[in-house]
């Protein structure tokens, strides 16, 4: 899937909005300051409410993008700076077309998640004073993309603790899982579908664009696990220990008979093509007849 998205972005270089994240954050700032003078009325009019949308307020399908994800002045200012950094970095790395596609796809999946959550909440969604979804999940998927492209980039948590992007991404995913696991029993039926759909929107957007990377990492882990559990690996270690205890040496060349005890300066290797555990010195590892 990600290869198709890459081809689309390559073939349509004019797709998207240059500096998209800048315009989104300007909208966030405008709504935030209007909320200060209207007691949150602006966000209430623009936020995503499935019941209101189904009753004709279709502008909410788009305008919820401009609703701030934080009401705290300090955290809002920090989020503006951080999301601007993420957005501009990803756009430089990918280009305008792919970054815009990533952001728009995340917004679309978030809308779908909002309707799914609203369906399970029923009439309660109309009673909420806050929107049922925000762009937090899209912003989270931006960070996951950044952490994948720049895993060793060092960020400063709370402006004090230095931490690499990959570990911070793992922490965020853990928090997402913990929010679901720690739900009280009475809230499972109403809240679990909402949280689960929103989290899947963020992770689904990330998976669409990084499927090849996910598959490669999963395959590498699977191969490593199979190797560690294989009988050859276990028997090889047992054979080494047995030979050392019984004969007083660890390695012995099957051709010349030299050992690591008599010649500690030599290096020894085991041949993977021979049928069994046959050790050879560096003079014979590539110069011997394979034993079948």
N, C-alpha and C positions, 0 to 999 in steps of 0.2 A: 504493500500500500504506500509506503513512504517513497518508493522509487517512482510511483505514478505521480505523487504530489511534487516530487523534485522535477519531473519532466514537465508538469504543468507550469511550474514557476519558471523553468528555463524557457519554455516556448511562449510564455506571456510575460515578458519582462516589465511591461507597462501596467500590469495588474497591481492593484493595491493603492495605498495612500502613502506617499513619501512622508516620513516623520509622523507616522500614525500615532505612536505612543504620546507624542507631544500634544496632539489635539485632544486625545482622550484625557490626559492629565489636566489640560486647561479646562475641559468640561467639568472634571471632578472638582477643581478649585473653585470654579464659578458656582456650582451647586452648593459646595460647602459654605461659601460666604453668604449665599442667598439664604441658606438654612439658618445662619446666625441671626438674621433679621426677620425670619418668618417662622421661627420655632419649629423647624423641620418640615414645613409645608412643601417646600420645593421637592425634597426627596420623596415625600409621600405621593406627590403628583407624577413623579417620573419613575418610581420604583416598579419592580416586576411583581405584579399580583395576578395570578392566573384568573381569578374570578372577575377582576375588573377588565382584563383584556378580553375575556369571552363576552363581556357586556358592552364592548365597543371601544374601549380605551386602548386601541391597537398601538398607539405611539410608545407604550411601555415596552414593546418588544425590542425597541432600539434605545430608548432614552435611559433605560436602567444602566447602560454602560457608563453614563456620566455620574451615577450616584456614588458618593464616596464610600469606601469600605471601612472607614474609621471615623468616629465622632470626636476623638481626642485630638486637640490641636497639635500636640507633640508627635503622636503616632501618625497623624495625617501628614505632617510635614516630612517625617522620615519616610513614609510610604511613597510620597511623591518623588523624592530623591531616588529611592531604591528602584521603583518601577521605571523611572526614566533611564536609570543606568542599565537595567535589564533590557528594556525595549530597544534602546539605541545600540547596545552591544549585539543583540540578536539580529537587528536589521543590518548592521555592518557585516556580520558573519554570513548571513543568508541572502541578503538583498531584500529590497522592498517587497517584491512579489511573494516570496516564501514567508516572510515575517507577517505580512498582512493576511495571507492565507491561514497561517497558524492562529493568529488572533481571532479572525472571523470564524474559523472552525470551532475554536474554543467557545466563542460567544454563542454560536448555534447550538452546540452540545449543552451549554448551560441553560439555554431557553428550553430545550427538550427536558432537561433535568427538572427545571422549574415547574413544568406542566405535570410531570410524573409525581413530583412531591406534592403539588397542589391537589392532584387527583386523590392521593391517599389521605391528605389532610381534610378533604371535604370542605365543609362550611367554615372550618376553623381558619382557613387561609384568609377569608374575608374579614375576620375579626382581628387579625394581626395588624399592629400599627406600623411594623417594619416590613420591608419587602421580603418575600420568601426566598429570593436568591439575590446575590450581588455578583460583581466581577472578581470576587476573591479567588474563586477556583481557576479562572483564566489567568490571573496573576500568578497563582501557584504553579500552573503548568508552564508559564514563562520561566519561572525560577528552575523548575526541573530540567527544562531545555538548556538553560545556562549551565547548570551543574553538570550536565552530560557533556556539553561542548568544552567546558573549562572546569574539570573536576578538581584540579589542584589550585584553583584561584582562591586566594585567602580573603575572607570577609571578616569584618569585626562585629561580633554579636554584642548588641547593646553598647557599641563603641568602646568596648573593653576587651572582650574575649576573642582572640583570633581563632578562626575555625575555617577549614577548607570547605568549599562549596559542596562537595560530594557528601560530606558528613552532615552538613546542615540539611541537605535534601533528604537524607535518610531520616533525620530527626523529624522533619515535617511530615513525611509519610507515616512515621510511627505515631505522631500526634493525631493524624487522620484516623488511623486504626484504633487508637485508644479512645477517641471520642465515640466511636461506634460500640466498642466493647464495654465501655463504662456506662452505657445508657441504663437508667433504672427500668425495671420491668414495666411500669405503667406507661412509659414513653416509647416503648418499642414499636407498637403498631402505628403511632402517629409520626414519630420523629425519625425512626430508622430509615424508612423509604426516602425521606427528605435528605438526610445526611449521605446515605449510600448513593443516591442518584447524583448528588452534587460532586461527591468524591470521584465517582466513576466518570463524570464529565471531564474533570481535570486530568485524571489518569488516562482516560480514553483519548483525549486530544494529544497528550504526550505520546501514547503508544502509536497513534496513527503516523506520526512523523519520525519516530525512532524505533520502529518495529525491527529493522535490520540489526540495530545495536542491541536491542533486547534479546533477539534470537541468538546473536553471536555470544553474548555473555552467558545466556542460559545453556547453550551448547558447550561452552568452555567449562562451566561448573559441572555439567553432567559428565563430561569426559574425565574430568579430574576425580570426580566421585567414583566413577567406574574403575579407574586405574587404582585408586587407593584400596578399593574393595576386592580387586582381582586376586585370584589365587597365586598368580605369578609374583605379585608384589610381596605378599605375605611369605611365600616360600623362599624368595630371594633373601629376605632379611633373616629368616630362620637359618638358611644355609650359611650365610656370612657368620652368624654367631656360633654355629656349630663348628665350622672350620677353624675359627679362631681359638675356641676352647680346646679342641682336640689336638690340633697340629701346632699351635703356637704361632701361627701367622694368619693373616686375614686374606691375602691375595697370593696366588701362585700361577705363573704363566703355564698354560697347558702345552706350550711348544718347547720352551727352553728350561722350564722348571724353576726359574728364579722366583723368589718370594719377596714380599715387602719387608720381612724381618731381616733377610740377608742383604737386601738392596733397598734401603729406605729412600734413596734418591729417585727410584723408578716410580712411574705412574702406571696403574693397572686399570683395565676396563673389561666389562663383561660384554660378550658378543650377543646381540639380539637375534642374529640369524642362525646361530647354532642351536641344536635341539638339546637344551639343557643349560645349566649354569656354568659356562666355561669362561675362565678368566685368561686374559692375555696382557702381556706387557706392551708398552707403546711401540716396541719394535715389531710386534707380531699381531697387533690388533687389526691391522689392515693387510697383513701378509700371512694368512693361514688358510687351510682348507676347512670349510665349514663342516661341522659334525652334524649329520642328519640322523 
